Amino acid sequence: MALDVTDHAAVIAFCAERDIALVVIGPEAPLVDGLSDALRAAHVPVFGPSQAAAQLEGSKGFTKDLCARAGIPTAGYVRTASLADARAALARFQPPYVLKADGLAAGKGVVIAETLADAEEALADMFGGGFGGAGAQVVIEEFMQGEEASFFALTDGTAIVPFGSAQDHKRVDDGDVGPNTGGMGAYSPAPVLTPELQARVMAEIIEPTVRTMREEGNPYQGVLFAGLMLTAEGPKLIEYNARFGDPECQVLMMRLENDLVAIMLACAKGELAGTEVALRDQTALTVVMAAKGYPGTPDKGGAIALNDAEADGAKVFHAGTALKDGALVANGGRVLNVTATGASVTEAQAKAYAAVDRITFPSGFCRRDIGWREVAREAST
């Protein structure tokens, strides 16, 4: 049945009718909308932060201000609430300029402008409604040099359990060029995020975040997805997601050995202490197959035939598909996540693209270089 997640009463009634024991909120919008609060008030166990805590993803300015209060390493920034203020603030920064719509923008609310003219044009677009209400405020940041990686941790508000690392590819085209997207592929683990760096991330970023949120009356419960820049000074926080994320979730799930539901239920009940996450000592790599036109207006309705894509152990996750007259069709921008595992990034990449090549999707496309940095590093050793 269709269920409108913005109708909190309907969701609660659905849970009561079916005796639902745990609700997992995947997308960011229902979290920012406060669905988890409504469910908890109805005594329904839920995995996901409160509306107040979900500001870590829902407002980039909120997170930057928290970093400032807690001493968490991140880029220098200015929050602006008008086009005039934003234009004036540009003088404090050097190009390239990093401009971020404050609110939710489906992973596309970041512009890196190479020149002052480009930055002013992007700001005019943001404040002019180019990102809807997400651009009512804009955060301007200093540009950080380094390599990006992602780190995941679970918390029930007090206990914190690491959940692994990943590296994704945001740009739409090969070579990491073109517009930003919600992610065109990823792999896990990210070897560049060494055990030593992960320990620093926990101590300098994750733990101060959880502690500060709890002390300020907004305890965070759920998964913390930290987007990081590995700089010469050490890891710095780019931004938080209040969910597992996509395509990072797919590669993490391919490596998970123990029961995800049991872990999430422990998190929801405040019983996370003593829980461990067991990950296979393998690499997982996923390739996003998107509909032509993405990240702009995607072509929907294109026929898809999966054929024998999963024959050699690959897994095809559906992200934006539908059934039309019994046939599988595209129904979104990012449509499929084709995922495989191997002993190395090189091996997992080869298996994932072999599975991609078995799929018939004429109106779709994908990047052909997911994992390219690590493949090059593996080739040089």
Salt bridges, closest charged atoms under 4 A:
GLU17 OE1 - ARG18 NH1 3.02
GLU28 OE1 - ARG243 NE 3.23
ASP33 OD2 - HIS8 NE2 2.99
GLU57 OE2 - ARG243 NH2 2.65
ASP65 OD2 - ARG79 NH1 2.62
GLU141 OE2 - LYS64 NZ 3.32
GLU141 OE2 - LYS100 NZ 3.17
GLU147 OE2 - ARG377 NH2 2.83
ASP168 OD2 - LYS170 NZ 3.38
ASP176 OD1 - ARG367 NH1 2.86
ASP176 OD2 - ARG373 NH2 3.05
GLU204 OE2 - ARG200 NE 2.88
GLU216 OE1 - ARG69 NH2 2.81
GLU233 OE1 - LYS236 NZ 3.64
ASP246 OD2 - ARG334 NH2 3.74
ASP312 OD2 - ARG358 NH2 2.65
GLU347 OE2 - LYS351 NZ 3.17
ASP357 OD1 - ARG368 NH2 3.19
ASP369 OD1 - ARG367 NE 2.86
GLU374 OE1 - ARG377 NE 2.92
